Structure formats: C-alpha cells, structure tokens
Amino acid sequence: MPYPPWRHPSPLVIHPPHRSSRHSQSNSPFTPSPRPMLQPHCPFAAGYTMPPRSATSLSQSPPFTEIIPRLYLGDHTAAENPSLLTALGITHILSAMRGAVYIPVELCLRHSQISLEDLPFAELAEHLPGTTSFIEDAMRDPNARVLVHCMQGVSRSASVVAAYLMAAYGWTPQQAVAFVKSKRGAADPNSGFVAQLAEYGELLRRQSFGR
C-alpha cells in the first residue's frame, strides 16, 4: 500500500557524497518494510504525560543515543564531530534544524536537512513523509547507520525519529515518543509537535484501513 502524501510535503535538501551543491529529494512513495514489533520497556498508556524538561538532564545528556539498531538520535555537536561519526560508522545524517550544519566533507556522508524551529506552531507535519522516507531508504542497507539530530537532540529530532517509528512499526504517537524517551531521557517533543504526530498517526491509521 503506498505511503500517503501529506499536503504536498516540502522536499528535503539532499547533499550527495562528493558534491557541494544542494539537490531536492523526490517525493517518492514510502512503503514501510515488514518488521517485528519491538518490545520496549516503557509506559505506553494513552494518557501517558511526559515530565517537564529538566535543565540538569539536558546538560548531562550525551551527544548521541542509539534508539534502535543503526538509528541514532543526537545533537549538532555529534553531527559535526568526524571522530565520533567514524567511530559510530555513520553513513547518513538528517538535520532537523535551521542554520548551517558543518558535516565533515571528508567522510562523504549522505546528508539531508529540513529547516525547522523548535516552536509549537512550527510546521513539522509537512516534512514527516520526506524524513521518514530518507531514514527508511537508508535503513534498507544493512551497513548503513543513520544519525538524526537537531541542536540538543531533544524536540525536533526526537519528533522526526518518533514519526519514523510510527510508520515503520505501526505505533501510536504515545508509543513512539515514550520509546524514544526510554532510550534518551532528555527527549521531549514540544506540545505542538506532539499534536502534529497525533495528526500524522491518524493519517497513517486511515491509510492502513484503505480509507
């Protein structure tokens, strides 16, 4: 079943290896590959409420966290650290933030960026089909490793990763966000992004029933 478009999503900006110019990614359909359901140890109740952000937890948060095998969530320092990227074997980077990200060109990584602010009214939903497709395409290669990041690895990138989990595993927004938070304690999508994930989940649900 083809992946549903989301109000003519904005294309991702792709940086292919060995090229400096930017190219827009095509809006190709995305069909989640069948995978076994993960069994995370985290609260999945529909009424689960995330605790408020803690400045202490943010300051102590590591630059990256592995959410599922080969998929990492991190901050902008991780994306700009050639030694760390090499050690992790990162092949693809998805930046969910505004401004320049200085990806080490010598590593010849596949890079994509969406311009997004961490504000409740920022338009996240229009990017989700493209970001999910980017991650899914990368994860089809068993040797690929993907880093999704924003400034702190808290809200924007956590929302993008949660959206991918929803599409890939059929999870609800509550399940996806809770699982991401169980892996990275500082993860905390803002209230507007959580609402847009719920809307996105409803679209996926209708698509699964052929509506």
N, CA, C and O of each residue as an XYZ file, in Angstrom:
844
protein
N       0.848     -1.187      0.000
C       0.000      0.000      0.000
C       0.881      1.232      0.000
O       1.760      1.338      0.855
N       0.695      2.146     -0.891
C       1.594      3.297     -0.971
C       1.484      4.194      0.234
O       0.426      4.300      0.855
N       2.575      4.833      0.556
C       2.610      5.760      1.680
C       1.854      7.030      1.309
O       2.082      7.574      0.229
N       0.969      7.519      2.161
C       0.121      8.664      1.789
C       0.896      9.967      1.761
O       1.720     10.208      2.643
N       0.655     10.806      0.778
C       1.285     12.137      0.793
C       0.690     12.990      1.888
O      -0.441     12.744      2.308
N       1.416     13.986      2.362
C       0.948     14.874      3.415
C       0.927     16.302      2.876
O       1.936     17.005      2.936
N      -0.183     16.715      2.367
C      -0.373     18.081      1.918
C       0.813     18.598      1.116
O       1.363     19.657      1.416
N       1.206     17.831      0.081
C       2.318     18.223     -0.783
C       3.555     18.567      0.035
O       3.940     19.734      0.107
N       4.188     17.564      0.655
C       5.282     17.833      1.590
C       6.436     18.570      0.930
O       6.728     18.380     -0.251
N       7.091     19.422      1.729
C       8.263     20.126      1.248
C       9.407     19.143      1.054
O       9.621     18.280      1.906
N      10.142     19.249     -0.033
C      11.235     18.304     -0.284
C      12.383     18.510      0.678
O      12.632     19.626      1.133
N      13.079     17.436      0.987
C      14.275     17.530      1.790
C      15.407     18.076      0.933
O      15.400     17.926     -0.289
N      16.359     18.697      1.568
C      17.566     19.137      0.872
C      18.612     18.057      1.055
O      19.013     17.757      2.180
N      19.061     17.466     -0.057
C      19.976     16.337     -0.018
C      21.371     16.784     -0.422
O      21.542     17.539     -1.379
N      22.358     16.311      0.313
C      23.747     16.583     -0.013
C      24.414     15.261     -0.374
O      24.841     14.540      0.528
N      24.522     14.909     -1.667
C      25.142     13.636     -2.041
C      26.635     13.660     -1.786
O      27.228     14.735     -1.698
N      27.263     12.478     -1.665
C      28.707     12.440     -1.480
C      29.434     13.096     -2.644
O      28.994     13.017     -3.792
N      30.562     13.750     -2.330
C      31.470     14.362     -3.299
C      30.839     15.520     -4.060
O      31.368     15.919     -5.098
N      29.738     16.068     -3.586
C      29.134     17.192     -4.271
C      28.793     18.262     -3.259
O      28.378     17.957     -2.141
N      28.965     19.506     -3.641
C      28.727     20.601     -2.713
C      27.387     21.270     -2.934
O      26.881     21.942     -2.035
N      26.792     21.101     -4.123
C      25.517     21.741     -4.403
C      24.387     20.973     -3.773
O      24.508     19.777     -3.508
N      23.274     21.664     -3.530
C      22.123     21.034     -2.903
C      21.140     20.591     -3.954
O      20.959     21.257     -4.973
N      20.494     19.444     -3.700
C      19.500     18.891     -4.607
C      18.287     18.496     -3.812
O      18.412     17.993     -2.696
N      17.139     18.711     -4.354
C      15.897     18.351     -3.665
C      15.615     16.890     -3.875
O      15.757     16.374     -4.983
N      15.219     16.225     -2.822
C      14.854     14.827     -2.893
C      13.478     14.697     -3.520
O      12.586     15.501     -3.246
N      13.306     13.692     -4.356
C      12.000     13.471     -4.963
C      11.027     12.979     -3.928
O      11.414     12.338     -2.951
N       9.751     13.281     -4.142
C       8.707     12.860     -3.211
C       8.233     11.462     -3.572
O       7.066     11.268     -3.911
N       9.125     10.497     -3.502
C       8.781      9.137     -3.872
C       7.950      8.494     -2.784
O       8.126      8.826     -1.612
N       7.035      7.570     -3.130
C       6.218      6.903     -2.111
C       7.089      6.076     -1.185
O       8.139      5.571     -1.581
N       6.645      5.948      0.033
C       7.363      5.154      1.028
C       6.446      4.066      1.537
O       5.329      4.335      1.979
N       6.923      2.840      1.472
C       6.161      1.718      1.991
C       6.976      1.068      3.087
O       8.029      0.498      2.799
N       6.535      1.130      4.331
C       7.312      0.533      5.410
C       7.527     -0.950      5.187
O       6.581     -1.680      4.892
N       8.766     -1.401      5.324
C       9.052     -2.819      5.175
C       8.582     -3.554      6.406
O       8.637     -3.006      7.506
N       8.111     -4.803      6.248
C       7.610     -5.537      7.412
C       8.728     -5.832      8.393
O       9.795     -6.316      8.014
N       8.474     -5.538      9.646
C       9.462     -5.790     10.684
C       8.743     -6.267     11.926
O       7.584     -5.909     12.134
N       9.399     -7.069     12.763
C       8.753     -7.496     14.001
C       8.576     -6.326     14.938
O       9.394     -5.406     14.959
N       7.517     -6.359     15.709
C       7.250     -5.300     16.674
C       8.295     -5.322     17.774
O       8.571     -6.371     18.355
N       8.874     -4.166     18.060
C       9.809     -4.074     19.161
C       9.044     -4.201     20.476
O       7.837     -3.963     20.537
N       9.756     -4.574     21.503
C       9.148     -4.719     22.819
C       9.841     -3.788     23.802
O      10.586     -4.256     24.663
N       9.618     -2.490     23.696
C      10.282     -1.554     24.600
C       9.713     -1.628     26.001
O       8.533     -1.911     26.204
N      10.570     -1.369     26.946
C      10.125     -1.346     28.341
C       9.872      0.099     28.729
O      10.733      0.747     29.324
N       8.702      0.600     28.397
C       8.370      1.983     28.694
C       6.863      2.119     28.768
O       6.150      1.271     28.231
N       6.351      3.161     29.418
C       4.906      3.332     29.586
C       4.235      3.659     28.264
O       4.634      4.609     27.590
N       3.211      2.879     27.874
C       2.528      3.080     26.609
C       1.065      3.459     26.811
O       0.281      3.417     25.862
N       0.692      3.825     28.019
C      -0.703      4.167     28.260
C      -1.086      5.396     27.443
O      -0.290      6.321     27.281
N      -2.301      5.395     26.936
C      -2.753      6.501     26.086
C      -2.685      7.826     26.815
O      -2.474      8.865     26.189
N      -2.857      7.810     28.122
C      -2.842      9.048     28.879
C      -1.489      9.424     29.435
O      -1.384     10.312     30.280
N      -0.437      8.742     28.959
C       0.899      8.999     29.480
C       1.309     10.444     29.202
O       1.180     10.914     28.072
N       1.793     11.144     30.202
C       2.217     12.536     30.069
C       3.706     12.638     30.338
O       4.197     12.180     31.371
N       4.427     13.249     29.389
C       5.860     13.403     29.562
C       6.151     14.421     30.665
O       5.470     15.443     30.750
N       7.145     14.160     31.505
C       7.513     15.128     32.531
C       8.136     16.358     31.902
O       8.623     16.290     30.773
N       8.133     17.494     32.615
C       8.730     18.714     32.062
C      10.224     18.560     31.864
O      10.876     17.753     32.526
N      10.756     19.352     30.936
C      12.179     19.292     30.661
C      12.972     19.733     31.880
O      12.565     20.622     32.629
N      14.100     19.093     32.053
C      14.989     19.428     33.160
C      16.281     19.982     32.603
O      16.907     19.359     31.746
N      16.686     21.142     33.079
C      17.939     21.733     32.620
C      19.116     20.840     32.978
O      20.094     20.762     32.234
N      19.018     20.166     34.118
C      20.092     19.270     34.528
C      20.209     18.102     33.575
O      21.312     17.744     33.163
N      19.057     17.489     33.209
C      19.100     16.337     32.317
C      19.623     16.730     30.954
O      20.321     15.947     30.311
N      19.290     17.962     30.489
C      19.788     18.411     29.200
C      21.296     18.570     29.234
O      21.982     18.174     28.292
N      21.817     19.140     30.300
C      23.251     19.365     30.385
C      24.018     18.059     30.488
O      25.176     17.993     30.078
N      23.395     17.017     31.028
C      24.054     15.737     31.198
C      23.758     14.774     30.057
O      24.250     13.645     30.057
N      22.973     15.200     29.099
C      22.600     14.320     28.003
C      23.797     14.053     27.102
O      24.534     14.983     26.777
N      24.009     12.807     26.689
C      25.128     12.512     25.796
C      24.884     13.098     24.415
O      23.741     13.396     24.068
N      25.941     13.269     23.615
C      25.763     13.851     22.280
C      24.955     12.970     21.332
O      24.408     13.465     20.346
N      24.875     11.680     21.615
C      24.095     10.785     20.759
C      23.547      9.636     21.584
O      24.080      9.310     22.645
N      22.472      9.022     21.088
C      21.862      7.851     21.712
C      21.375      6.926     20.609
O      20.760      7.387     19.648
N      21.635      5.639     20.729
C      21.112      4.676     19.766
C      19.675      4.338     20.157
O      19.435      3.811     21.244
N      18.724      4.635     19.281
C      17.310      4.418     19.578
C      16.885      2.993     19.222
O      16.312      2.286     20.050
N      17.163      2.586     18.015
C      17.057      1.196     17.594
C      18.368      0.884     16.886
O      19.110      1.809     16.554
N      18.680     -0.381     16.645
C      19.955     -0.681     15.989
C      20.159      0.114     14.702
O      19.343      0.059     13.782
N      21.261      0.849     14.657
C      21.716      1.607     13.492
C      20.999      2.941     13.304
O      21.237      3.630     12.312
N      20.136      3.311     14.228
C      19.467      4.610     14.158
C      19.770      5.390     15.432
O      19.411      4.971     16.532
N      20.437      6.534     15.266
C      20.910      7.327     16.389
C      20.205      8.675     16.426
O      19.863      9.244     15.389
N      19.996      9.172     17.634
C      19.426     10.489     17.875
C      20.458     11.297     18.644
O      20.991     10.833     19.652
N      20.747     12.531     18.161
C      21.781     13.285     18.834
C      21.662     14.780     18.643
O      20.668     15.284     18.121
N      22.706     15.484     19.081
C      22.733     16.937     18.968
C      23.660     17.364     17.830
O      24.255     16.522     17.158
N      23.780     18.674     17.620
C      24.542     19.139     16.466
C      26.032     18.903     16.622
O      26.744     18.812     15.622
N      26.526     18.801     17.859
C      27.954     18.535     18.036
C      28.321     17.141     17.534
O      29.423     16.930     17.028
N      27.401     16.193     17.675
C      27.654     14.844     17.159
C      27.750     14.854     15.644
O      28.591     14.165     15.066
N      26.886     15.639     14.996
C      26.870     15.681     13.533
C      28.113     16.339     12.958
O      28.446     16.114     11.795
N      28.808     17.156     13.757
C      29.970     17.885     13.271
C      31.284     17.303     13.779
O      32.342     17.898     13.577
N      31.225     16.147     14.434
C      32.409     15.531     15.033
C      32.886     14.365     14.162
O      32.298     13.285     14.229
N      33.926     14.546     13.352
C      34.354     13.479     12.441
C      34.810     12.216     13.160
O      34.562     11.109     12.683
N      35.472     12.370     14.296
C      35.939     11.188     15.031
C      34.769     10.359     15.537
O      34.780      9.132     15.444
N      33.763     11.034     16.071
C      32.593     10.333     16.578
C      31.821      9.660     15.449
O      31.418      8.504     15.574
N      31.618     10.371     14.360
C      30.889      9.810     13.220
C      31.600      8.574     12.671
O      30.960      7.585     12.315
N      32.910      8.643     12.608
C      33.679      7.498     12.121
C      33.572      6.322     13.078
O      33.408      5.179     12.651
N      33.666      6.604     14.375
C      33.582      5.536     15.372
C      32.230      4.842     15.332
O      32.149      3.627     15.514
N      31.173      5.600     15.094
C      29.830      5.020     15.037
C      29.531      4.379     13.689
O      28.578      3.610     13.566
N      30.333      4.688     12.680
C      30.075      4.166     11.344
C      28.909      4.851     10.659
O      28.241      4.241      9.825
N      28.651      6.115     10.996
C      27.518      6.846     10.433
C      27.697      7.021      8.927
O      28.767      7.411      8.460
N      26.641      6.728      8.175
C      26.655      6.886      6.720
C      25.662      7.936      6.246
O      25.821      8.497      5.161
N      24.629      8.208      7.059
C      23.580      9.163      6.705
C      23.311     10.085      7.888
O      23.270      9.641      9.035
N      23.128     11.369      7.601
C      22.795     12.344      8.643
C      21.563     13.120      8.206
O      21.494     13.619      7.083
N      20.599     13.214      9.101
C      19.399     14.004      8.872
C      19.372     15.127      9.903
O      19.261     14.874     11.102
N      19.474     16.363      9.433
C      19.488     17.535     10.304
C      18.097     18.148     10.346
O      17.532     18.487      9.305
N      17.544     18.292     11.544
C      16.214     18.888     11.712
C      16.365     20.208     12.456
O      16.016     20.310     13.632
N      16.879     21.205     11.773
C      17.143     22.496     12.403
C      17.437     23.534     11.331
O      17.736     23.210     10.182
N      17.342     24.781     11.739
C      17.708     25.870     10.851
C      19.193     26.172     10.987
O      19.818     25.820     11.988
N      19.752     26.823      9.979
C      21.144     27.233     10.052
C      22.093     26.207      9.468
O      21.699     25.094      9.120
N      23.347     26.604      9.370
C      24.365     25.747      8.769
C      24.755     24.613      9.707
O      24.867     24.792     10.920
N      24.956     23.455      9.117
C      25.487     22.300      9.830
C      26.757     21.889      9.091
O      26.714     21.579      7.900
N      27.871     21.887      9.787
C      29.162     21.645      9.149
C      29.508     20.164      9.201
O      30.287     19.711     10.039
N      28.904     19.430      8.280
C      29.164     17.993      8.178
C      30.569     17.786      7.624
O      30.915     18.403      6.616
N      31.388     16.945      8.240
C      32.741     16.717      7.733
C      32.719     16.170      6.296
O      32.312     15.032      6.065
N      33.157     16.984      5.347
C      33.059     16.603      3.931
C      33.957     15.427      3.608
O      33.688     14.682      2.666
N      35.023     15.251      4.377
C      35.960     14.167      4.076
C      35.359     12.790      4.307
O      35.887     11.791      3.820
N      34.254     12.733      5.050
C      33.625     11.440      5.324
C      32.651     11.018      4.234
O      32.196      9.874      4.219
N      32.328     11.928      3.323
C      31.450     11.613      2.184
C      30.135     10.984      2.638
O      29.730      9.939      2.128
N      29.476     11.621      3.592
C      28.219     11.110      4.126
C      27.049     11.607      3.300
O      27.132     12.637      2.631
N      25.969     10.867      3.358
C      24.716     11.306      2.762
C      24.018     12.216      3.761
O      23.703     11.791      4.873
N      23.774     13.462      3.377
C      23.225     14.439      4.318
C      21.944     15.049      3.778
O      21.845     15.377      2.595
N      20.968     15.196      4.660
C      19.706     15.839      4.329
C      19.349     16.788      5.458
O      19.637     16.503      6.621
N      18.721     17.924      5.129
C      18.361     18.896      6.161
C      16.991     19.482      5.899
O      16.647     19.815      4.765
N      16.209     19.604      6.969
C      14.957     20.337      6.916
C      15.101     21.561      7.808
O      15.698     21.481      8.882
N      14.562     22.683      7.376
C      14.637     23.913      8.159
C      13.441     23.947      9.107
O      12.296     24.093      8.678
N      13.723     23.811     10.392
C      12.650     23.671     11.375
C      13.067     24.315     12.685
O      14.172     24.080     13.175
N      12.189     25.124     13.249
C      12.420     25.711     14.559
C      11.730     24.880     15.636
O      10.742     24.198     15.364
N      12.250     24.939     16.847
C      11.640     24.211     17.964
C      10.579     25.093     18.609
O      10.742     25.583     19.726
N       9.493     25.279     17.873
C       8.370     26.079     18.342
C       7.085     25.282     18.135
O       6.971     24.570     17.138
N       6.120     25.379     19.039
C       4.900     24.581     18.908
C       4.147     24.785     17.604
O       3.494     23.861     17.118
N       4.227     25.983     17.027
C       3.489     26.261     15.797
C       4.320     26.021     14.545
O       3.820     26.222     13.439
N       5.581     25.594     14.683
C       6.406     25.298     13.510
C       5.808     24.120     12.751
O       5.306     23.175     13.360
N       5.862     24.176     11.427
C       5.228     23.157     10.590
C       6.126     21.933     10.460
O       6.974     21.863      9.570
N       5.933     20.984     11.343
C       6.662     19.717     11.306
C       6.020     18.730     10.345
O       6.716     18.042      9.597
N       4.690     18.659     10.363
C       3.968     17.590      9.672
C       4.302     17.501      8.189
O       4.383     16.401      7.642
N       4.494     18.632      7.534
C       4.738     18.603      6.097
C       6.066     17.945      5.742
O       6.263     17.515      4.606
N       6.972     17.867      6.704
C       8.276     17.258      6.453
C       8.312     15.759      6.740
O       9.218     15.067      6.275
N       7.347     15.250      7.495
C       7.455     13.885      8.003
C       7.490     12.795      6.926
O       8.250     11.838      7.074
N       6.694     12.898      5.842
C       6.836     11.865      4.809
C       8.247     11.817      4.224
O       8.780     10.737      3.971
N       8.848     12.984      4.010
C      10.194     13.016      3.448
C      11.252     12.514      4.410
O      12.151     11.772      4.013
N      11.156     12.915      5.681
C      12.157     12.451      6.642
C      12.046     10.954      6.881
O      13.056     10.260      6.996
N      10.821     10.461      6.954
C      10.622      9.021      7.136
C      11.177      8.250      5.950
O      11.818      7.213      6.121
N      10.932      8.753      4.756
C      11.437      8.101      3.554
C      12.963      8.082      3.534
O      13.571      7.083      3.151
N      13.582      9.197      3.950
C      15.041      9.267      3.983
C      15.613      8.211      4.926
O      16.558      7.505      4.577
N      15.034      8.110      6.119
C      15.522      7.127      7.092
C      15.280      5.708      6.593
O      16.166      4.858      6.667
N      14.082      5.458      6.087
C      13.739      4.118      5.613
C      14.653      3.685      4.471
O      15.131      2.551      4.456
N      14.897      4.574      3.521
C      15.777      4.239      2.402
C      17.173      3.880      2.894
O      17.795      2.945      2.389
N      17.660      4.622      3.876
C      18.984      4.329      4.428
C      19.001      3.000      5.166
O      19.938      2.217      5.010
N      17.977      2.739      5.965
C      17.952      1.541      6.800
C      17.809      0.256      5.999
O      18.044     -0.831      6.527
N      17.427      0.368      4.728
C      17.362     -0.829      3.890
C      18.742     -1.427      3.648
O      18.870     -2.620      3.377
N      19.764     -0.597      3.748
C      21.139     -1.063      3.613
C      21.615     -1.549      4.972
O      21.699     -0.752      5.907
N      21.930     -2.833      5.110
C      22.324     -3.348      6.429
C      23.618     -2.745      6.958
O      23.919     -2.871      8.145
N      24.379     -2.096      6.097
C      25.629     -1.483      6.532
C      25.472      0.004      6.863
O      26.423      0.646      7.308
N      24.282      0.543      6.647
C      24.054      1.965      6.883
C      23.769      2.226      8.352
O      23.217      1.386      9.062
N      24.162      3.415      8.784
C      23.853      3.899     10.126
C      23.456      5.352     10.021
O      24.142      6.155      9.387
N      22.328      5.688     10.657
C      21.714      6.997     10.474
C      21.756      7.790     11.771
O      21.430      7.276     12.842
N      22.167      9.057     11.658
C      22.108      9.980     12.786
C      21.079     11.051     12.467
O      21.195     11.747     11.459
N      20.072     11.185     13.321
C      19.091     12.266     13.221
C      19.397     13.233     14.355
O      19.507     12.815     15.508
N      19.533     14.511     14.047
C      19.922     15.455     15.082
C      19.231     16.798     14.896
O      18.737     17.125     13.817
N      19.213     17.564     15.981
C      18.846     18.983     15.953
C      19.903     19.682     16.803
O      21.055     19.248     16.813
N      19.553     20.737     17.508
C      20.565     21.415     18.318
C      20.946     20.613     19.561
O      22.126     20.476     19.880
N      19.941     20.086     20.259
C      20.206     19.383     21.517
C      19.758     17.923     21.503
O      19.995     17.198     22.469
N      19.122     17.486     20.435
C      18.610     16.114     20.420
C      17.466     15.924     21.374
O      17.350     14.879     22.014
N      16.598     16.946     21.480
C      15.525     16.920     22.472
C      14.144     16.909     21.822
O      13.348     16.011     22.098
N      13.846     17.870     20.979
C      12.482     18.049     20.486
C      12.321     17.754     19.002
O      11.575     16.848     18.631
N      13.008     18.504     18.149
C      12.832     18.354     16.709
C      13.266     16.984     16.206
O      12.494     16.289     15.546
N      14.484     16.599     16.512
C      14.979     15.307     16.038
C      14.232     14.154     16.702
O      13.995     13.129     16.064
N      13.858     14.305     17.969
C      13.083     13.263     18.641
C      11.736     13.057     17.968
O      11.258     11.927     17.862
N      11.119     14.149     17.510
C       9.835     14.056     16.814
C       9.985     13.350     15.479
O       9.140     12.537     15.105
N      11.063     13.657     14.756
C      11.312     13.016     13.461
C      11.526     11.513     13.642
O      10.992     10.712     12.874
N      12.296     11.138     14.641
C      12.528      9.712     14.897
C      11.233      9.030     15.323
O      10.960      7.909     14.894
N      10.432      9.686     16.159
C       9.153      9.111     16.576
C       8.241      8.882     15.385
O       7.558      7.860     15.318
N       8.219      9.818     14.444
C       7.393      9.666     13.249
C       7.842      8.464     12.427
O       7.010      7.727     11.899
N       9.140      8.264     12.318
C       9.646      7.088     11.606
C       9.198      5.801     12.290
O       8.775      4.862     11.615
N       9.281      5.740     13.602
C       8.856      4.542     14.330
C       7.371      4.271     14.143
O       6.953      3.118     14.034
N       6.580      5.326     14.105
C       5.141      5.175     13.870
C       4.871      4.544     12.512
O       4.044      3.640     12.397
N       5.570      5.020     11.484
C       5.355      4.491     10.140
C       5.932      3.094      9.971
O       5.337      2.254      9.296
N       7.076      2.841     10.573
C       7.755      1.561     10.373
C       7.153      0.429     11.184
O       7.154     -0.720     10.743
N       6.633      0.746     12.379
C       6.159     -0.297     13.279
C       4.666     -0.225     13.584
O       4.147     -1.076     14.307
N       3.978      0.758     13.057
C       2.556      0.880     13.320
C       2.242      1.357     14.719
O       1.160      1.073     15.233
N       3.148      2.068     15.347
C       2.951      2.527     16.712
C       2.100      3.787     16.762
O       2.002      4.522     15.779
N       1.494      4.027     17.899
C       0.803      5.280     18.153
C       1.843      6.345     18.490
O       2.989      6.014     18.790
N       1.455      7.623     18.444
C       2.397      8.660     18.876
C       2.875      8.450     20.312
O       4.046      8.677     20.615
N       1.978      8.019     21.194
C       2.362      7.805     22.592
C       3.418      6.705     22.705
O       4.388      6.832     23.452
N       3.214      5.630     21.954
C       4.195      4.544     21.975
C       5.541      5.004     21.447
O       6.579      4.738     22.053
N       5.522      5.695     20.318
C       6.770      6.112     19.684
C       7.537      7.100     20.551
O       8.744      6.950     20.740
N       6.848      8.112     21.081
C       7.518      9.118     21.899
C       8.025      8.494     23.198
O       9.137      8.787     23.637
N       7.220      7.645     23.804
C       7.638      7.004     25.050
C       8.857      6.116     24.828
O       9.750      6.056     25.673
N       8.892      5.432     23.692
C      10.048      4.572     23.416
C      11.305      5.412     23.205
O      12.367      5.080     23.732
N      11.193      6.495     22.440
C      12.340      7.375     22.231
C      12.838      7.911     23.566
O      14.044      7.951     23.814
N      11.915      8.320     24.420
C      12.300      8.856     25.725
C      12.901      7.785     26.627
O      13.769      8.083     27.447
N      12.449      6.545     26.485
C      13.034      5.471     27.286
C      14.491      5.235     26.917
O      15.274      4.745     27.731
N      14.850      5.586     25.688
C      16.232      5.431     25.250
C      17.061      6.687     25.522
O      18.230      6.599     25.897
N      16.453      7.838     25.334
C      17.140      9.119     25.555
C      16.283      9.957     26.492
O      15.285     10.543     26.075
N      16.668     10.007     27.729
C      15.845     10.635     28.749
C      15.553     12.100     28.497
O      14.513     12.605     28.920
N      16.461     12.796     27.809
C      16.255     14.219     27.554
C      15.264     14.479     26.430
O      14.811     15.611     26.263
N      14.922     13.466     25.664
C      13.996     13.653     24.537
C      12.655     14.166     25.047
O      12.090     13.623     25.997
N      12.156     15.213     24.406
C      10.917     15.836     24.881
C      10.327     16.715     23.786
O      10.511     17.932     23.822
N       9.620     16.138     22.811
C       8.998     16.945     21.756
C       8.063     17.994     22.339
O       7.335     17.722     23.293
N       8.082     19.204     21.760
C       7.209     20.237     22.281
C       5.744     19.902     22.009
O       5.447     19.014     21.209
N       4.843     20.602     22.664
C       3.421     20.258     22.618
C       2.850     20.331     21.204
O       2.001     19.517     20.840
N       3.304     21.292     20.408
C       2.819     21.396     19.039
C       3.249     20.222     18.187
O       2.479     19.740     17.357
N       4.481     19.754     18.387
C       4.967     18.601     17.632
C       4.220     17.332     18.036
O       3.928     16.483     17.193
N       3.912     17.205     19.328
C       3.148     16.039     19.780
C       1.770     16.026     19.118
O       1.291     14.969     18.708
N       1.134     17.187     19.013
C      -0.171     17.276     18.365
C      -0.067     16.912     16.885
O      -0.956     16.256     16.344
N       1.005     17.332     16.237
C       1.172     17.013     14.824
C       1.507     15.534     14.616
O       1.129     14.948     13.601
N       2.201     14.943     15.558
C       2.431     13.499     15.487
C       1.113     12.740     15.607
O       0.921     11.720     14.945
N       0.207     13.231     16.445
C      -1.100     12.593     16.576
C      -1.886     12.688     15.275
O      -2.542     11.732     14.862
N      -1.814     13.844     14.636
C      -2.487     14.018     13.354
C      -1.868     13.108     12.293
O      -2.573     12.504     11.483
N      -0.568     13.025     12.314
C       0.162     12.145     11.398
C      -0.210     10.675     11.633
O      -0.371      9.904     10.687
N      -0.340     10.308     12.900
C      -0.737      8.949     13.223
C      -2.131      8.620     12.730
O      -2.387      7.499     12.291
N      -3.039      9.590     12.798
C      -4.392      9.372     12.284
C      -4.360      9.158     10.778
O      -5.095      8.318     10.258
N      -3.526      9.901     10.079
C      -3.391      9.706      8.638
C      -2.873      8.307      8.320
O      -3.371      7.650      7.406
N      -1.879      7.857      9.069
C      -1.343      6.515      8.863
C      -2.404      5.449      9.164
O      -2.497      4.441      8.464
N      -3.197      5.683     10.206
C      -4.240      4.724     10.559
C      -5.274      4.613      9.452
O      -5.693      3.512      9.098
N      -5.684      5.744      8.907
C      -6.678      5.718      7.820
C      -6.104      5.029      6.592
O      -6.802      4.286      5.902
N      -4.842      5.277      6.327
C      -4.212      4.632      5.176
C      -4.162      3.111      5.350
O      -4.357      2.361      4.394
N      -3.898      2.669      6.578
C      -3.800      1.227      6.821
C      -5.134      0.525      6.628
O      -5.172     -0.670      6.333
N      -6.252      1.275      6.795
C      -7.575      0.712      6.582
C      -8.123      1.052      5.191
O      -9.281      0.765      4.887
N      -7.294      1.655      4.364
C      -7.687      1.937      2.998
C      -8.747      3.001      2.867
O      -9.528      2.982      1.916
N      -8.792      3.944      3.818
C      -9.811      4.989      3.784
C      -9.285      6.205      3.031
O      -9.997      7.199      2.891
